[in-house]
Amino acid sequence: MEVEVLERDDTNLRLLIKGVHTAFLNALRRTIISEVPCMAIDEVVVIENSSILHDEILAHRLGLIPLKTDLESYNLPEKCPCQSEFGCNLCRVTLTLQKEATDSPVTVYSGDLKSENPEIIPVSPHIPIVKLATGQRIMLEAYAKLGKGKKHAKWQPVSMCTYKYMPRIGILENCDACGECIRICPKKVFTRTGNRIEIRNLITCTLCQDCVDVCPKDSKAIRVEWETNAFIFHVETNGGLSPETIIFEALKILDEEFKELIKEFKVAKA
């Protein structure tokens, strides 16, 4: 297996992975989406709410606010030694929200949530929760805990996790640089240099074949194919965990599951 980093920042990671099959990448993708835990608000105790939103809608909006996550300091509730339905400081974080519109309407943002742990906070302070009219007030306590995406989408650590075949494009000798492929391509893969058509950004190609279809030549001057054992793997996080952490956690989970499968297979075979 060969892995090359094509693009990386705080929330995005794009990899070129060679020497693997689609089954492996699909298992990795599904594990990232459904098994890698992250923090999210799960329970809300509303003390006062005179806003236009009902309590359950307010709680739903709070649950969808992505939170910074510390996987080393907190346990999944089902694996916490406390085994309490109320949780403890090893599996639960308390956040409070108290806001009132006194003289004029105000908008309540995610930054107004106050966490008992300064490391477990909303990834952005600018997510709007509700707008309060003059005289309206909100007071509540919210409890965040680790969870998995297979239980609820609010525990998915990624906003996007995809893979595609690595494109392979050939410009043949009969190309007369008419430019139709440049015009039709939605990803701007091609460019004209002098009287030649060249590939400007290969990895953005979606293999849609529009450039081939629009080519006016009877014998098409463009060939679009893909490599069967090379893929572009793209992870975009919601900001709670870094892309590297998400991939490493998913690989650890897959490794543990394979070990359990081998163990059960040996028992069944005996």
HELIX and SHEET records of a PDB file:
HELIX    1   1 THR A   22  SER A   34  1                                  13    
HELIX    2   2 ASP A   55  GLY A   63  1                                   9    
HELIX    3   3 PRO A   77  LYS A   79  5                                   3    
HELIX    4   4 SER A  110  ASP A  112  5                                   3    
HELIX    5   5 ALA A  153  TRP A  155  5                                   3    
HELIX    6   6 GLU A  180  ILE A  184  1                                   5    
HELIX    7   7 LEU A  202  THR A  204  5                                   3    
HELIX    8   8 ASP A  210  VAL A  214  1                                   5    
HELIX    9   9 PRO A  243  LYS A  269  1                                  27    
SHEET    1   A 4 GLU A   2  ARG A   8  0                                        
SHEET    2   A 4 ASN A  12  LYS A  18 -1                                        
SHEET    3   A 4 ILE A 222  THR A 237 -1                                        
SHEET    4   A 4 VAL A 158  ILE A 171 -1                                        
SHEET    1   B 4 CYS A  38  ASN A  49  0                                        
SHEET    2   B 4 ARG A 137  GLY A 147 -1                                        
SHEET    3   B 4 VAL A  93  GLU A 100 -1                                        
SHEET    4   B 4 LYS A 114  SER A 115 -1                                        
SHEET    1   C 2 VAL A 106  TYR A 109  0                                        
SHEET    2   C 2 PRO A 128  LEU A 132 -1                                        
SHEET    1   D 2 PHE A 190  THR A 193  0                                        
SHEET    2   D 2 ARG A 196  ILE A 199 -1                                        
END                                                                             
